[in-house]
Amino acid sequence: MPQMAPLSWINLFIMFILTFLVLNSLNYFSFKYENKSLKSSPKFKKINWKW
């Protein structure tokens, strides 16, 4: 591709990889999942079988 002659292919590859890693890390760390096990104690339901 003559349009990309000034750019080095390794620099372009590194730029794409860094962009991919930054976007993935932002996507991964942007959500905060609350731990449901700490909110409530485990509740045991006893099932009465009536045959």
PDB file as gemmi writes it, atoms N, CA and C in Angstrom:
CRYST1    1.000    1.000    1.000  90.00  90.00  90.00 P 1                      
ATOM      1  N   MET A   1       0.847  -1.194   0.000  1.00  0.00           N  
ATOM      2  CA  MET A   1       0.000   0.000   0.000  1.00  0.00           C  
ATOM      3  C   MET A   1       0.882   1.243   0.000  1.00  0.00           C  
ATOM      4  N   PRO A   2       0.863   2.000  -1.026  1.00  0.00           N  
ATOM      5  CA  PRO A   2       1.716   3.196  -1.054  1.00  0.00           C  
ATOM      6  C   PRO A   2       1.268   4.289  -0.084  1.00  0.00           C  
ATOM      7  N   GLN A   3       0.008   4.263   0.327  1.00  0.00           N  
ATOM      8  CA  GLN A   3      -0.459   5.307   1.244  1.00  0.00           C  
ATOM      9  C   GLN A   3       0.228   5.197   2.601  1.00  0.00           C  
ATOM     10  N   MET A   4       0.625   3.985   2.969  1.00  0.00           N  
ATOM     11  CA  MET A   4       1.203   3.770   4.284  1.00  0.00           C  
ATOM     12  C   MET A   4       2.721   3.674   4.233  1.00  0.00           C  
ATOM     13  N   ALA A   5       3.315   4.159   3.191  1.00  0.00           N  
ATOM     14  CA  ALA A   5       4.771   4.058   3.061  1.00  0.00           C  
ATOM     15  C   ALA A   5       5.535   4.776   4.171  1.00  0.00           C  
ATOM     16  N   PRO A   6       5.094   5.928   4.667  1.00  0.00           N  
ATOM     17  CA  PRO A   6       5.866   6.581   5.739  1.00  0.00           C  
ATOM     18  C   PRO A   6       5.818   5.814   7.056  1.00  0.00           C  
ATOM     19  N   LEU A   7       4.789   5.018   7.260  1.00  0.00           N  
ATOM     20  CA  LEU A   7       4.665   4.303   8.514  1.00  0.00           C  
ATOM     21  C   LEU A   7       5.429   2.996   8.461  1.00  0.00           C  
ATOM     22  N   SER A   8       6.006   2.673   9.573  1.00  0.00           N  
ATOM     23  CA  SER A   8       6.642   1.366   9.681  1.00  0.00           C  
ATOM     24  C   SER A   8       5.574   0.360  10.079  1.00  0.00           C  
ATOM     25  N   TRP A   9       5.620  -0.822   9.502  1.00  0.00           N  
ATOM     26  CA  TRP A   9       4.589  -1.822   9.781  1.00  0.00           C  
ATOM     27  C   TRP A   9       4.631  -2.290  11.219  1.00  0.00           C  
ATOM     28  N   ILE A  10       5.814  -2.352  11.807  1.00  0.00           N  
ATOM     29  CA  ILE A  10       5.904  -2.777  13.202  1.00  0.00           C  
ATOM     30  C   ILE A  10       5.316  -1.714  14.125  1.00  0.00           C  
ATOM     31  N   ASN A  11       5.483  -0.451  13.785  1.00  0.00           N  
ATOM     32  CA  ASN A  11       4.864   0.618  14.586  1.00  0.00           C  
ATOM     33  C   ASN A  11       3.343   0.576  14.470  1.00  0.00           C  
ATOM     34  N   LEU A  12       2.863   0.291  13.294  1.00  0.00           N  
ATOM     35  CA  LEU A  12       1.417   0.178  13.106  1.00  0.00           C  
ATOM     36  C   LEU A  12       0.863  -1.016  13.883  1.00  0.00           C  
ATOM     37  N   PHE A  13       1.581  -2.117  13.843  1.00  0.00           N  
ATOM     38  CA  PHE A  13       1.169  -3.308  14.585  1.00  0.00           C  
ATOM     39  C   PHE A  13       1.159  -3.040  16.088  1.00  0.00           C  
ATOM     40  N   ILE A  14       2.184  -2.380  16.588  1.00  0.00           N  
ATOM     41  CA  ILE A  14       2.255  -2.055  18.014  1.00  0.00           C  
ATOM     42  C   ILE A  14       1.133  -1.104  18.403  1.00  0.00           C  
ATOM     43  N   MET A  15       0.820  -0.153  17.547  1.00  0.00           N  
ATOM     44  CA  MET A  15      -0.272   0.775  17.843  1.00  0.00           C  
ATOM     45  C   MET A  15      -1.607   0.042  17.932  1.00  0.00           C  
ATOM     46  N   PHE A  16      -1.865  -0.890  17.014  1.00  0.00           N  
ATOM     47  CA  PHE A  16      -3.109  -1.643  17.059  1.00  0.00           C  
ATOM     48  C   PHE A  16      -3.183  -2.551  18.282  1.00  0.00           C  
ATOM     49  N   ILE A  17      -2.078  -3.193  18.621  1.00  0.00           N  
ATOM     50  CA  ILE A  17      -2.065  -4.063  19.794  1.00  0.00           C  
ATOM     51  C   ILE A  17      -2.286  -3.253  21.071  1.00  0.00           C  
ATOM     52  N   LEU A  18      -1.633  -2.120  21.184  1.00  0.00           N  
ATOM     53  CA  LEU A  18      -1.822  -1.286  22.374  1.00  0.00           C  
ATOM     54  C   LEU A  18      -3.247  -0.752  22.464  1.00  0.00           C  
ATOM     55  N   THR A  19      -3.815  -0.368  21.337  1.00  0.00           N  
ATOM     56  CA  THR A  19      -5.208   0.082  21.331  1.00  0.00           C  
ATOM     57  C   THR A  19      -6.134  -1.047  21.749  1.00  0.00           C  
ATOM     58  N   PHE A  20      -5.890  -2.233  21.254  1.00  0.00           N  
ATOM     59  CA  PHE A  20      -6.696  -3.393  21.625  1.00  0.00           C  
ATOM     60  C   PHE A  20      -6.593  -3.686  23.118  1.00  0.00           C  
ATOM     61  N   LEU A  21      -5.382  -3.657  23.650  1.00  0.00           N  
ATOM     62  CA  LEU A  21      -5.196  -3.931  25.072  1.00  0.00           C  
ATOM     63  C   LEU A  21      -5.808  -2.859  25.960  1.00  0.00           C  
ATOM     64  N   VAL A  22      -5.686  -1.617  25.566  1.00  0.00           N  
ATOM     65  CA  VAL A  22      -6.267  -0.525  26.361  1.00  0.00           C  
ATOM     66  C   VAL A  22      -7.781  -0.606  26.361  1.00  0.00           C  
ATOM     67  N   LEU A  23      -8.372  -0.851  25.214  1.00  0.00           N  
ATOM     68  CA  LEU A  23      -9.831  -0.942  25.166  1.00  0.00           C  
ATOM     69  C   LEU A  23     -10.342  -2.154  25.932  1.00  0.00           C  
ATOM     70  N   ASN A  24      -9.646  -3.267  25.850  1.00  0.00           N  
ATOM     71  CA  ASN A  24     -10.058  -4.442  26.613  1.00  0.00           C  
ATOM     72  C   ASN A  24      -9.926  -4.210  28.108  1.00  0.00           C  
ATOM     73  N   SER A  25      -8.864  -3.577  28.525  1.00  0.00           N  
ATOM     74  CA  SER A  25      -8.697  -3.332  29.958  1.00  0.00           C  
ATOM     75  C   SER A  25      -9.729  -2.319  30.462  1.00  0.00           C  
ATOM     76  N   LEU A  26     -10.036  -1.320  29.660  1.00  0.00           N  
ATOM     77  CA  LEU A  26     -11.077  -0.376  30.068  1.00  0.00           C  
ATOM     78  C   LEU A  26     -12.436  -1.056  30.146  1.00  0.00           C  
ATOM     79  N   ASN A  27     -12.706  -1.940  29.230  1.00  0.00           N  
ATOM     80  CA  ASN A  27     -13.970  -2.663  29.250  1.00  0.00           C  
ATOM     81  C   ASN A  27     -14.036  -3.598  30.452  1.00  0.00           C  
ATOM     82  N   TYR A  28     -12.940  -4.220  30.791  1.00  0.00           N  
ATOM     83  CA  TYR A  28     -12.932  -5.176  31.904  1.00  0.00           C  
ATOM     84  C   TYR A  28     -13.059  -4.468  33.251  1.00  0.00           C  
ATOM     85  N   PHE A  29     -12.346  -3.376  33.438  1.00  0.00           N  
ATOM     86  CA  PHE A  29     -12.314  -2.710  34.729  1.00  0.00           C  
ATOM     87  C   PHE A  29     -13.387  -1.640  34.884  1.00  0.00           C  
ATOM     88  N   SER A  30     -14.195  -1.383  33.880  1.00  0.00           N  
ATOM     89  CA  SER A  30     -15.200  -0.333  34.002  1.00  0.00           C  
ATOM     90  C   SER A  30     -16.445  -0.792  34.750  1.00  0.00           C  
ATOM     91  N   PHE A  31     -16.617  -2.112  34.916  1.00  0.00           N  
ATOM     92  CA  PHE A  31     -17.780  -2.620  35.627  1.00  0.00           C  
ATOM     93  C   PHE A  31     -17.386  -3.031  37.034  1.00  0.00           C  
ATOM     94  N   LYS A  32     -18.281  -2.733  37.969  1.00  0.00           N  
ATOM     95  CA  LYS A  32     -18.050  -3.157  39.342  1.00  0.00           C  
ATOM     96  C   LYS A  32     -19.172  -4.104  39.725  1.00  0.00           C  
ATOM     97  N   TYR A  33     -18.820  -5.352  39.871  1.00  0.00           N  
ATOM     98  CA  TYR A  33     -19.806  -6.342  40.231  1.00  0.00           C  
ATOM     99  C   TYR A  33     -19.833  -6.485  41.739  1.00  0.00           C  
ATOM    100  N   GLU A  34     -21.021  -6.389  42.306  1.00  0.00           N  
ATOM    101  CA  GLU A  34     -21.137  -6.526  43.747  1.00  0.00           C  
ATOM    102  C   GLU A  34     -21.168  -8.000  44.111  1.00  0.00           C  
ATOM    103  N   ASN A  35     -20.550  -8.304  45.232  1.00  0.00           N  
ATOM    104  CA  ASN A  35     -20.505  -9.673  45.691  1.00  0.00           C  
ATOM    105  C   ASN A  35     -21.805  -9.999  46.407  1.00  0.00           C  
ATOM    106  N   LYS A  36     -22.580 -10.896  45.848  1.00  0.00           N  
ATOM    107  CA  LYS A  36     -23.883 -11.210  46.420  1.00  0.00           C  
ATOM    108  C   LYS A  36     -23.772 -12.075  47.669  1.00  0.00           C  
ATOM    109  N   SER A  37     -22.679 -12.798  47.810  1.00  0.00           N  
ATOM    110  CA  SER A  37     -22.555 -13.690  48.964  1.00  0.00           C  
ATOM    111  C   SER A  37     -22.317 -12.912  50.259  1.00  0.00           C  
ATOM    112  N   LEU A  38     -21.784 -11.710  50.164  1.00  0.00           N  
ATOM    113  CA  LEU A  38     -21.550 -10.935  51.379  1.00  0.00           C  
ATOM    114  C   LEU A  38     -22.803 -10.197  51.848  1.00  0.00           C  
ATOM    115  N   LYS A  39     -23.746  -9.993  50.980  1.00  0.00           N  
ATOM    116  CA  LYS A  39     -24.952  -9.249  51.354  1.00  0.00           C  
ATOM    117  C   LYS A  39     -25.861 -10.048  52.276  1.00  0.00           C  
ATOM    118  N   SER A  40     -26.112 -11.275  51.930  1.00  0.00           N  
ATOM    119  CA  SER A  40     -27.068 -12.057  52.696  1.00  0.00           C  
ATOM    120  C   SER A  40     -26.450 -13.384  53.118  1.00  0.00           C  
ATOM    121  N   SER A  41     -26.902 -13.845  54.242  1.00  0.00           N  
ATOM    122  CA  SER A  41     -26.419 -15.140  54.700  1.00  0.00           C  
ATOM    123  C   SER A  41     -27.161 -16.234  53.937  1.00  0.00           C  
ATOM    124  N   PRO A  42     -26.573 -17.381  53.846  1.00  0.00           N  
ATOM    125  CA  PRO A  42     -27.245 -18.458  53.099  1.00  0.00           C  
ATOM    126  C   PRO A  42     -28.512 -18.911  53.813  1.00  0.00           C  
ATOM    127  N   LYS A  43     -29.548 -19.007  53.047  1.00  0.00           N  
ATOM    128  CA  LYS A  43     -30.840 -19.414  53.595  1.00  0.00           C  
ATOM    129  C   LYS A  43     -31.145 -20.823  53.111  1.00  0.00           C  
ATOM    130  N   PHE A  44     -31.411 -21.685  54.067  1.00  0.00           N  
ATOM    131  CA  PHE A  44     -31.718 -23.065  53.722  1.00  0.00           C  
ATOM    132  C   PHE A  44     -33.224 -23.254  53.786  1.00  0.00           C  
ATOM    133  N   LYS A  45     -33.769 -23.761  52.720  1.00  0.00           N  
ATOM    134  CA  LYS A  45     -35.195 -24.043  52.678  1.00  0.00           C  
ATOM    135  C   LYS A  45     -35.399 -25.535  52.837  1.00  0.00           C  
ATOM    136  N   LYS A  46     -36.149 -25.866  53.837  1.00  0.00           N  
ATOM    137  CA  LYS A  46     -36.424 -27.271  54.043  1.00  0.00           C  
ATOM    138  C   LYS A  46     -37.678 -27.621  53.265  1.00  0.00           C  
ATOM    139  N   ILE A  47     -37.556 -28.647  52.445  1.00  0.00           N  
ATOM    140  CA  ILE A  47     -38.684 -29.046  51.599  1.00  0.00           C  
ATOM    141  C   ILE A  47     -39.410 -30.202  52.291  1.00  0.00           C  
ATOM    142  N   ASN A  48     -40.688 -30.007  52.529  1.00  0.00           N  
ATOM    143  CA  ASN A  48     -41.490 -31.050  53.143  1.00  0.00           C  
ATOM    144  C   ASN A  48     -42.154 -31.855  52.027  1.00  0.00           C  
ATOM    145  N   TRP A  49     -41.725 -33.091  51.917  1.00  0.00           N  
ATOM    146  CA  TRP A  49     -42.281 -33.938  50.895  1.00  0.00           C  
ATOM    147  C   TRP A  49     -43.529 -34.635  51.465  1.00  0.00           C  
ATOM    148  N   LYS A  50     -44.617 -34.422  50.777  1.00  0.00           N  
ATOM    149  CA  LYS A  50     -45.891 -35.003  51.229  1.00  0.00           C  
ATOM    150  C   LYS A  50     -46.336 -36.038  50.207  1.00  0.00           C  
ATOM    151  N   TRP A  51     -45.987 -37.290  50.480  1.00  0.00           N  
ATOM    152  CA  TRP A  51     -46.317 -38.329  49.527  1.00  0.00           C  
ATOM    153  C   TRP A  51     -47.665 -38.882  49.870  1.00  0.00           C  
TER     154      TRP A  51                                                      
END                                                                             
